[in-house]
Amino acid sequence: MGFSAYVVGGCVRDSLLGQKPADWDVCTDATPEEMLQVFRKWRVFMTGLKHGTITVRSHGRNVEVTTFRSDGTYSDNRHPDAVRFVPHLQDDLSRRDFTINAMAYNDREGLVDAFGGQQDLVNHTLRCVGEPDVRFREDALRILRALRFAARFKFGIETETAYSIRRNRLLLENISAERIFKELQGILTTSGAGDMLTAFPEVFSVILPELAGLAGSWDDEGTDRWIYTVSAVQAAPVDAFPNRLAMLLLLLEPAAVHSALTRLKSDNTTSRFVTTLLGHLPAPLPTSRPEMRRLIGLTSREMVQHIINTRGIIDLLHHRSSAATRSASMLLAEVLESPPAYKVRDLAIGGSDLMKSGFAQGPCVGHILNQLLREVQDEKLLNTRPALITRAYELAHS
């Protein structure tokens, strides 16, 4: 039908970097109505028709196809109040956030790079398209996107763009917690997270005011508490967001941790992980099999390993011996090789067994089971049905 079409944005950027694009976006001079006609025999989803976008299912993947457009004002610092469809590709590219995301390609014209994105890729530089203040005031989430891209690719942020990030950081207060949480996850799970945390503490203090008191304050050993926090984040596994989030909140009091997780509207699984890990870090690591079994019973096998690993990070940051964490790791492995006795459900008998043996239903059964578990964990009692029943009778009549 004679329409122009280009792959655009992140897929072009990633291809130029030699990486496999996660998804493909297409822009075209066809209007939404014309796109529907072109793709009338394809499976199409009306994902954003009023903004000129449809999603086409092609070869097992979804491809977003969008009409060239320019955006109107952004009164909420996030979404354009209106869009206008335009006939020229460059007008469409000029509305985009960063030069490395403002390139397009098709086989007929090759690479279309009106704003120097390819050279910025070569120079490892993140730069706004046009005036940075305008870009960030249009969509304040671009502030965190800038940090995410710079952290992901280990790029430096161009000077004016960096200044604008700091100037406009308070606009992040207009962004939903859900979107901030997602971008924070993207930043923390990169190898360059520490660089962004070091360079922009004031930005992270906007999205998490609980962190504001860390920068420029020192602990009893004379260590900058923000630099310590950054080091802890960077030492945690790069792809483990809950671990890195816990390290970001490491120096906060429990009430502040709860406040931060609530502010972020963190999902329950992540919140539970963070609070459990941080809650158990101050206690000494188990040094006996009974202690280890009890800690597993209170948490889980996996959480105990996270606790040990995190204590190892803390010892490293404080230049302390790693002997305690090595011993705890060996003890955990030893305990996991033996029959489990971590929770009441691991006992060879349960409440129904006791009641069948003549025990009256009630709180007494639970108390007896808990005492049996403690004695099995202390290796004073075999975890066998005869031994447990006999001991239960003794406890009931003592």
Secondary structure, 3 states (H helix, E strand, C coil): CCCCEEEECHHHHHHHCCCCCCCEEEEECCCHHHHHHHCCCCEEEEEEHHHCEEEEEECCEEEEEEECEEECCCCCCCCCCCEEECCCHHHHHCCCCEHHHCCEEECCCEEECCCCHHHHHHCCEECECCCHHHHHHHCCHHHHHHHHHHHHHCCEECHHHHHHHHHCHHHHHHCCHHHHHHHHHHHHCCCCHHHHHHHCHHHHHHHCHHHCCCCCCECCCCCEHHHHHHHHHHHCCCCCHHHHHHHHCCCCCHHHHHHHHHHHCCCHHHHHHHHHHHHHCCCCCCCCHHHHHHHHHHCCHHHHHHHHHHHHHHHHHCCCCCHHHHHHHHHHHHHHHCCCCCCHHHCCCCHHHHHHCCCCCCHHHHHHHHHHHHHHHCCCCCCCHHHHHHHHHHHHCC
